[in-house]
Amino acid sequence: MPWYAWLIIALALGSIVGGLLLLRDSAQKLPLSEEQLKRIHERNLEQDAKDAENR
């Protein structure tokens, strides 16, 4: 492969890795109350039960 093909591949990989690192650094946790977390867990259990029922 010519040198410029390697350069394009390196730039593409660098862009992908850089984008992923930027996304990781800018991610923030959602501040949820205990009640909201409880409702989310209950909903997840209900959906898991429905999924198991449909199989």
C-alpha positions as CSV (number, residue, x, y, z in Angstrom):
1,M,0.0,0.0,0.0
2,P,1.3,3.5,-0.7
3,W,2.2,5.8,2.1
4,Y,-0.8,8.0,1.7
5,A,-3.2,5.1,2.2
6,W,-1.5,4.4,5.6
7,L,-1.9,8.1,6.4
8,I,-5.6,8.1,5.6
9,I,-6.1,4.9,7.7
10,A,-4.2,6.5,10.6
11,L,-6.2,9.7,10.4
12,A,-9.5,7.7,10.3
13,L,-8.5,5.6,13.3
14,G,-7.3,8.7,15.2
15,S,-10.6,10.4,14.5
16,I,-12.6,7.5,15.8
17,V,-10.5,7.1,19.0
18,G,-10.5,10.8,19.6
19,G,-14.3,11.0,19.2
20,L,-14.8,8.1,21.6
21,L,-12.5,9.7,24.2
22,L,-14.3,13.0,23.9
23,L,-17.7,11.3,24.3
24,R,-16.5,9.5,27.4
25,D,-15.1,12.7,29.0
26,S,-18.3,14.7,28.3
27,A,-20.6,12.0,29.7
28,Q,-22.4,13.0,32.9
29,K,-24.4,10.9,35.3
30,L,-28.1,11.7,35.7
31,P,-29.0,12.9,39.1
32,L,-32.0,10.6,40.0
33,S,-33.8,10.5,43.3
34,E,-34.3,7.2,45.2
35,E,-38.0,7.2,44.1
36,Q,-37.1,7.5,40.5
37,L,-34.5,4.7,40.8
38,K,-37.0,2.5,42.5
39,R,-39.6,3.0,39.7
40,I,-36.9,2.3,37.0
41,H,-36.0,-1.0,38.7
42,E,-39.6,-2.0,39.0
43,R,-40.2,-1.2,35.4
44,N,-37.2,-3.2,34.4
45,L,-38.4,-6.2,36.4
46,E,-41.9,-5.9,34.7
47,Q,-40.3,-5.8,31.3
48,D,-38.1,-8.8,32.0
49,A,-41.1,-10.8,33.2
50,K,-43.0,-9.8,30.0
51,D,-40.0,-10.8,27.8
52,A,-39.7,-14.2,29.6
53,E,-43.5,-14.7,29.1
54,N,-43.2,-14.0,25.4
55,R,-40.5,-16.6,24.9
